[in-house]
Amino acid sequence: MIIEAKKIHAGQYKPYGDSYDVWEVKSSEDKPTTEAWCVEELLKGKPLPDEQTFLHKWRNNEMEYSDYFRGYVKFESISDGEYRFTHVMPFTD
């Protein structure tokens, strides 16, 4: 299994905005295996919801406060064998 990850951004894109950790991931494995590797290695095994699940729970008042501040992840396919893995943490005042 060959998977390489390179962090391309860490922090906010604008003042008072959400914080982002973004990695470009190259892999010879399939998408589910690569996504599982990202959670295990890049997030140190802390599973987080995807963006859709996070927003659904937040809008419907189904989320604990601690879950809100942990954020969510996005896993996008860029091209064959290349992905973008993003951990989004909501802005806290």
C-alpha positions as CSV (number, residue, x, y, z in Angstrom):
1,M,0.0,0.0,0.0
2,I,1.5,3.3,-1.1
3,I,-0.2,6.4,0.2
4,E,1.4,9.9,0.4
5,A,-0.1,12.9,2.0
6,K,1.1,16.5,1.8
7,K,-0.5,19.3,3.9
8,I,-1.2,22.2,1.6
9,H,-3.1,24.5,4.0
10,A,-3.5,25.0,7.7
11,G,-5.6,27.8,9.3
12,Q,-8.2,30.3,8.3
13,Y,-8.8,31.6,4.7
14,K,-10.3,34.8,6.1
15,P,-10.5,36.6,9.4
16,Y,-13.2,35.2,11.8
17,G,-13.6,32.2,9.4
18,D,-13.6,28.5,9.9
19,S,-10.2,26.8,10.2
20,Y,-9.1,24.3,7.6
21,D,-6.4,21.6,7.5
22,V,-6.1,20.5,3.9
23,W,-4.0,17.6,2.5
24,E,-3.4,16.4,-1.1
25,V,-3.3,12.7,-1.0
26,K,-1.8,10.4,-3.7
27,S,-2.6,6.7,-3.4
28,S,-2.5,3.4,-5.3
29,E,-5.4,2.2,-3.2
30,D,-9.1,2.6,-3.9
31,K,-11.1,5.6,-2.5
32,P,-12.6,3.9,0.6
33,T,-9.2,2.5,1.7
34,T,-7.5,5.8,1.1
35,E,-10.2,7.7,3.1
36,A,-9.9,5.2,6.0
37,W,-6.1,5.8,5.9
38,C,-6.6,9.5,6.1
39,V,-8.8,9.3,9.2
40,E,-6.4,6.9,10.9
41,E,-3.1,8.6,10.1
42,L,-4.0,12.3,9.5
43,L,-6.7,12.6,12.2
44,K,-5.1,10.1,14.5
45,G,-8.1,7.8,14.4
46,K,-10.8,10.3,15.4
47,P,-13.7,9.6,13.1
48,L,-15.7,12.7,12.1
49,P,-18.9,13.1,10.1
50,D,-18.8,14.2,6.5
51,E,-20.0,17.7,5.6
52,Q,-23.6,16.6,4.6
53,T,-24.2,14.7,7.9
54,F,-22.6,17.5,10.0
55,L,-24.8,20.2,8.4
56,H,-28.0,18.1,8.6
57,K,-27.5,17.4,12.4
58,W,-26.6,21.1,13.0
59,R,-29.6,22.5,11.2
60,N,-32.0,20.0,12.8
61,N,-30.6,20.6,16.4
62,E,-29.4,17.0,16.7
63,M,-25.8,17.7,17.6
64,E,-24.0,17.9,20.9
65,Y,-21.9,21.0,21.4
66,S,-18.7,19.0,21.7
67,D,-19.5,17.4,18.3
68,Y,-20.0,20.8,16.7
69,F,-16.5,22.0,17.7
70,R,-14.8,18.9,16.4
71,G,-15.9,19.8,12.9
72,Y,-16.2,17.6,9.8
73,V,-14.2,16.2,7.0
74,K,-14.5,16.4,3.2
75,F,-12.8,13.8,0.9
76,E,-12.8,14.7,-2.7
77,S,-11.4,13.0,-5.8
78,I,-9.2,15.3,-7.8
79,S,-8.1,12.8,-10.5
80,D,-7.3,9.1,-10.7
81,G,-5.4,8.2,-7.5
82,E,-5.3,11.8,-6.3
83,Y,-7.6,13.2,-3.5
84,R,-8.1,16.2,-1.3
85,F,-8.8,15.5,2.3
86,T,-10.0,18.5,4.4
87,H,-10.8,18.8,8.1
88,V,-13.0,21.8,8.7
89,M,-13.3,23.3,12.3
90,P,-16.0,25.9,12.8
91,F,-14.9,29.4,14.0
92,T,-15.0,29.9,17.7
93,D,-15.0,33.3,19.3
